Amino acid sequence: MGNRLRILSFGVNLGSVVWRNVEKPRLTLQYITLGTIFVQELTASSRSRLRSLLPAQKLVSMKFLASAQLLGAITSLGISSVIAQNGYQVPAGSPGFYHGNSTAKVTFDQYSLFLDDSAAGLNGVSVYWHWGLTSPRKGVNRWTHHNDIVKFLKLCQEVGLLAIVRPGPYINAESSGGGLPAWLTNVPALARTNATLYRDAWHPYIKEFAELSAPFQYPNGPLIGIQSENEFSTSAFYNLPAAGLEYYMQDVIDTYRAGGLTKIPTTHNDNWPKGMYASGVGAVDLYGWDGYPALFDCRHPDTWPEMNTAMHADHLVWAPAVPLALYEWQGGAFDFWGSGAGYDKCYKLTNDQFANVFYKNNIAGGAKLQNLYMTYGGTCWGNLGTESIYSSYDYGAALREDRTITPKLGEIKLQSFFLHASPAYMTADRVGDGSQATGTAYSDSSEVYTTVWHDSKSGTNFYVVRQTSNAKITKTEFTLRVNSTVLGNNVVVPSSGVMALNGRESKVIVTDYSFGSSKLIFSTAEVLTWQTFDGIDYIYLYTNPTDSVEIVVQTSSVSSGNSTQSGFTITNKQKYTVISGSANRSSSIAAISIGKAVVLIADKAVALASWAPRVTSGKGVNYYTPSPQVAGVIITGPYFVRTALLKGSTLTLQGDINADTTIDIWGPSSIKTVTWNGKTVSVSRNSQLKSLRGKLQYNLGGNKVKIPDISKGRWKCIDNTPEISASFDDSTWVVANKTTTARPQQPYEGKYVLYGSEYGFHAGDLIWRGHFDGNATGVNLSIQTGFSGAMSVFINSKFLGSAQGSSEGWSGVDILNGNYTFTPDLLRKKGNVITVYHDNTGLASDYNKPRGVVGYKLLSTTGNDFTKWTVSGNVGGEYAPDDVRGQYNEGGWYYERIGAHLPGFDDSRWSTCTPYKGRDTAGITVYRTEFELDIPDDADVPLAFDFELDTAAYRSVIWVNGWQFGRFASTLGPQTSYPVPEGILDHQGKNEVVVTLWALNGTAKMKKFELNKRAVISSSKTSRIGLVDAPDWKDLRD
């Protein structure tokens, strides 16, 4: 019998896995399971810390499925067969897996995925793999460091994470080139087609990926699915009949299969439900789609669209024989340069209310797999973002870029605990939906829309209720017509009073809901989870404190008569017991005993601070199995509960707190002793709540964690524009002498092609030097930087001018035009030089848009022209020596070429000066400082560098111990704060920081540049991370 894989999944853009090879370190891998974060600490040959190292990094644009709503189930639809696709043989009995004749390890029916093995974690991770970061140049794929797919899958296996991998070749993810390598721009073939030269480029990467991943297919490893391409459509849809898009898609799938990925299904995420690759050539095994209903206008966070009621119908049209899969569902929104919004507004747009309403609407639609993009915010470090977005990829996520927890994570957790405790949803059929205006009216209110699912096996009914319009933000009171084998059909509930939706709110109301040997006949409060301890069934319900409560429970050994408990009235009837409570109750949580059941009734705020970890005995990996039959405990109070271990009479808990905390624990009576992060907690039995209660002491208050004031530190600086001198020697630079390009975008004017990628420089800041002799009166330049980029132009040490682009959503100004004139006194008879500095805000999804000088003309009455152009890009170009930080991390400016941004650089000859005084003229100054951190081992302290917007136009790049971790534009914003995770910052040692000040027009200084704490968390984290192993100045420049 197979196990249902049902993971309420959250996509987390972790960024990358940066491995640190040390002797038997403690490996800490943080992941989200079912809305709760659990961490396993094991001995391993490498270290991965999602919480401290990785969350802000976007190296490979990972989407962590901390819970992919693979709400697996079988149904009574009885579809008898699925066409085998692409070499993955859909096993006999699938669909109909439970008919008993399937031998496959991973199989599926129209409502389920099944794993024929022990419950291997029942949680998963969906990962984008960035081809461009993996491949520094054509024919070379570097499967090491953060690109090490083998090490990543081994770690998933060790900690019990299942994995769906998404290697592209194209991935989007708002990453540079959408994951396509920048060197691909030099290949004269249209990407994402069946063009031969394009195939020659991608085929080795996908083939090697498949071969490396194949040994980790389930059940031998964690890999349960492989995605082909990303949000891709057919030739007919794009009206490109000659492009062969279906055959390219099929070729990718065939390459997976030929590489050994034959035991797992292929997946694809249509960008909306239109059946792309659900059938025909290029079809995948598990079709699904994406959805971003709130879009990305963070400037108007209160504006919501109306709800989609067609999800179930779309599923029946396009792929009824496979689970309804939502491979990317909106978990936040990205923001743009100069938007005026910022990620706090993106969070507000997609906040906990959004999660409450829209994710429950997906439950109403019958979703069986849901990956929330994003649940964990990230950072576009090291030039890895696309041109439209700035450094932060916080995304307004449930876990913010700095790793702090938001109320949205709590809302997601409530839903996921409920779904994992509710196997009847997996086997339920849709009954109907509607309001008084359309469909079936289950409510007496015209302002309530209801969707009903029924499980014929258990008899459980699910009523998903919401407002009919998201424009209504005031309270709606209503009653509901429900069916129950005990109460009868079309019964109006509650029996007295009303239920309520408080503005933008949705609820899942259940009837005939089994928990252990007991049954919840009806409840106006929602179910969080349930467990059975010592033969007593505990069910945890929650509601708003302003709502009245009516709960009907059926259990054994009920005493006759009526009573009151904790302010609730208990009425015992012949077949059931009714619990009634008024609104605005005095207690935020109560425990009501009824026979062999205990009903916990909590205000929603208490439920949001509750956790339900499954316990282990200390043997093997702490796999999280969501089934309520698996032993667990229920906990309220802490900021974060990481793991639970039960040995004998001792419950060992690990987690985090951010204040003195009262902890309540419901579990088996065998628990006599409780420890928290290794320290014994004094607990006693709380007779009213039926819990063990204790106090957790927060010991990091006041200013116990001190962060240095970097404005008072030692600062050194150097001018970064030696190239503006006509006498500067650029003889070692690359001569930009190409006169043709195979790219679609041809130069506007000028003899030479001055595109960075034509000369192997694909990322970061560039410098161009144009040489000419004799007279001229000016120069016209067009520089393509990407949206919101900038340029500065000099002639023979004299400043001519600067320009800065802009961004408006997916459009904006990415080509900067400068028409400059100069007088004869600025010229020399021979050896005149125009010097152009410009940055690169990342390759667009249209990867063919070049970065560099896309047009130039020397203005001269005699027809004089440039005799030579040279270019400076990152050291080594495609052969960059830093194979840890990768080829995207650096550019070609002076301080980068000499390695001043690298740890160990000798700045003793630099001048003493600070960015707070800045510079008086246009140009670029580089500042360098060092500081020590001494953060306690048990403190988790997210840190960020903070700027302030200014009317004086300047741009800055932040470097931390050799890693580029942010770009700031003083007049554009909106980003002013730049989180940097532990591992990039050494929390117990020396740190070397470089920041540039590029004054675009004249005087500029930093009003603010500070290192600040985002939070101070007392944590179970005990390991010292130090720094990610990466080369220093001596390794790379000496």
MOFEN-V944293 format. One line per field, one symbol per residue. ss: DSSP state (@ for helix, = for strand, . for the rest). psi: psi as a letter, one per 40 degrees, with the letter a starting at -180 (. if undefined). A space follows every 50 residues. Layout:
ss: ???
psi: ???
This chain:
ss: ..==....=====......==============..============..@ @@@@........=..=..................=..=........@@@. .....====..====........=====..@@@@..=..=....@@@.@@ @@@@@@@@@..=====........=@@@@..@@@@@.........@@@@@ @@@@@@@@@@@@@@..=.....=====.......@@@@......@@@@@@ @@@@@@@@......======...............======......@@@ ..........@@@@@@@@......======............@@@@@@@. .@@@@@@@@@@@@@@...========.==.....=......==.....=. ....=.@@@@@@@@@@@@@@..@@@@@.======....=...=....=== ====......=======.......====.=====...======.....== ==...==========..======..========..========.....== ====........===..=====....=====.......======..==== ===@@@@@.==..=.=...............=.===...========..= =======...======......====..===.====....======.... .........@@@..=====..@@@.........==............... ...==@@@@......=======.....=======.....======..=== ====.===..===.=======..@@@.....=======............ .========........=====....@@@..............@@@@@.. ..........==......=...==========......==..====.... ...=======..=======.......====.=..=....==========. ...=.....====...==..............@@@@..
psi: hihhhghhhhhhgdbihhihhihfihhhhhihhfeihihhhihieihhhd dddddeifdefihhgfgffggiiiiedfheihhhhfdhhhihehifdeee fheidhaiaeeiiihgaiggdfiihhhhhhddddgdihehhgfibeegdd ddddddddefhihhigebdhebffihefehidedeehgihifafhddddd ddddddddddddddeeiheeaeheihihahfiiidddefgdedfdddddd ddddddddeegeeiiiiigieigeehfdiaheiidgiaiihgdeafgeeg eehiiiiheeddddddddgeeiihhgdhiheaiiiihedecieddddddf adddddddddddddefhehhhhhidhiahgiffeiiddiadhfdefidhi deeihiddddddddddddddegddddeiihdiiaaediahheieheehhh hhihhddeehihhhiiidhedheiihiiiihiiheddiifhhiidiaiii hgbgiiihhiifhhhbeihhdiheiihdaiihhfehhhhhiiiieeiihh hhihiifhiiiiiihfeihhhhadeihhhhiiifidheiihhhhbfihhh hiidddddfiigiiiieehaigihheheehhaihhididhhdihhhhbeh hhiiaiieihhhhhhhaieehdhhihfehhhhiihhddefihhihhhhef ibfdhhhigedeahhiiihefeeehdehhfdeihhgeheiieidhiidii dihfhdddeeheiaiihhhhhiiaiieahhihhheihfaiiihihfehhd iiihaihgbeaahehhhhhhiiideeiidifihhhhhiaheiiidgeehi haheiihhhheeeiihdihiihaihebefhegeddieediaeiddddefd eiiehhfdeiihiieedaieiiahihihiiiiighidehhghiihhahii dhhiiihhhhfehhfihhhdedaehehgihiiddhhefaihhhhhihghd dbhiihdhhihihdihhhieheihdbihhiiaddddd.
